[in-house]
């Protein structure tokens, strides 16, 4: 069968090249592994039904894992500015806060697998426009976040 229908997410179409079902009509793109698709579709619907809470929790966990890296490696100031106040830099005056970091993240992809969930977030240009790759366990906890 080349389509799977979710009454709450929409129609998933089989993508032979990727070997999965995909639903790319919304703001968030959804992918489901082909093997065990019906079970995984139920898992996707469950996640979708609590997506707002899941997303907020994930963003906070991503910020916890990447905020120091962002502030240390991707500064919000011009290091070549001759008038830059380095004491203010050292004091953290230019650091992005956790709330600012969280507010700029946008969920882009959700991949439902037997082994867990994978997601990609837009970084809101906090990290040079890179995507943030996130793996979750079965309970939706962030295991790893990287760019």
C-alpha positions in Angstrom: 0.0 0.0 0.0 1.4 3.4 -1.0 -0.7 5.6 1.3 -1.5 5.6 5.0 -4.1 7.9 6.3 -4.1 9.6 9.7 -7.3 11.4 10.5 -5.4 14.0 12.5 -2.1 14.4 10.6 -3.1 13.7 7.1 -2.1 11.4 4.2 1.3 9.8 4.4 2.6 8.7 0.9 5.3 6.1 0.5 8.5 7.5 -0.8 10.4 4.6 -2.4 13.7 6.5 -2.6 13.7 7.2 1.2 12.0 3.9 2.1 9.5 5.6 4.4 6.0 7.3 4.5 6.0 11.0 4.4 3.5 13.8 5.1 4.9 17.1 4.0 1.9 19.4 3.6 2.1 21.2 7.0 4.6 23.4 8.7 6.2 20.3 10.3 7.1 17.5 7.9 6.4 14.0 9.2 8.2 10.7 8.2 7.4 7.2 9.3 9.6 4.1 8.8 7.9 1.7 6.4 8.5 -1.4 8.5 5.7 -1.5 11.1 4.0 1.5 9.6 0.6 1.0 11.3 2.2 0.8 14.8 4.4 3.8 14.0 1.5 5.8 12.6 -0.3 5.3 16.0 2.9 6.5 17.7 3.0 9.6 15.4 -0.7 10.4 16.1 0.0 10.1 19.9 2.9 12.5 19.5 0.9 14.9 17.3 -1.9 15.0 19.9 0.6 16.4 22.5 2.9 18.2 20.0 2.8 21.6 21.7 4.0 20.2 25.1 6.5 17.9 23.4 7.9 20.7 21.3 8.3 23.1 24.3 10.0 20.5 26.4 12.3 19.6 23.5 13.2 23.2 22.9 14.1 23.7 26.6 16.3 20.5 26.5 18.0 21.6 23.3 18.8 25.0 24.9 20.2 23.2 28.0 22.5 21.2 25.7 23.5 23.9 23.3 23.3 27.3 25.0 26.8 27.4 26.3 28.1 26.3 22.9 26.2 29.0 21.2 27.4 31.7 23.5 31.0 30.5 23.4 31.3 29.7 19.7 28.7 31.8 17.9 28.9 35.2 19.6 26.4 38.0 19.1 29.0 40.7 18.6 31.7 41.6 16.1 35.0 40.6 17.4 36.7 43.0 15.0 34.8 46.0 16.3 37.5 48.4 17.7 35.0 49.9 20.1 33.8 46.5 21.5 33.7 46.5 25.3 35.6 43.3 26.1 34.7 43.6 29.8 31.0 43.5 28.8 31.8 40.5 26.6 33.5 38.7 29.6 30.6 39.6 31.8 28.1 37.9 29.5 26.4 41.1 28.3 26.1 39.7 24.8 25.1 36.2 25.7 21.8 34.8 24.5 19.5 33.7 27.3 17.7 30.4 27.5 14.4 32.0 26.9 15.7 33.8 23.8 17.2 30.6 22.5 14.0 28.6 23.0 11.9 31.3 21.4 13.9 31.1 18.1 13.8 27.4 17.6 11.2 26.0 15.1 10.4 22.3 14.6 10.9 21.3 11.0 11.0 17.5 10.7 9.7 14.6 12.8 10.9 11.1 12.0 9.1 8.2 13.7 11.2 5.1 14.0 10.9 1.8 15.9 13.9 2.9 18.0 12.6 6.3 18.9 12.0 9.7 17.4 14.3 12.0 15.5 13.6 15.7 14.9 15.2 18.6 13.2 14.8 22.2 14.3 15.6 25.5 12.5 18.1 27.3 14.7 16.6 30.8 14.2 20.1 31.8 13.0 21.5 31.3 16.4 24.1 28.9 15.1 24.8 30.2 11.7 21.5 28.9 10.1 22.3 25.3 10.8 19.7 22.7 11.6 19.7 21.2 15.0 19.5 17.4 15.0 17.7 15.9 18.0 17.2 12.2 19.1 14.5 11.3 21.6 13.9 8.2 23.6 10.5 6.4 23.8 9.3 8.8 26.5 10.1 11.9 24.4 13.2 12.9 26.4 16.0 14.5 24.4 19.0 12.1 24.3 21.2 14.2 22.0 21.1 17.6 20.3 23.7 18.7 17.8 24.2 20.9 14.8 
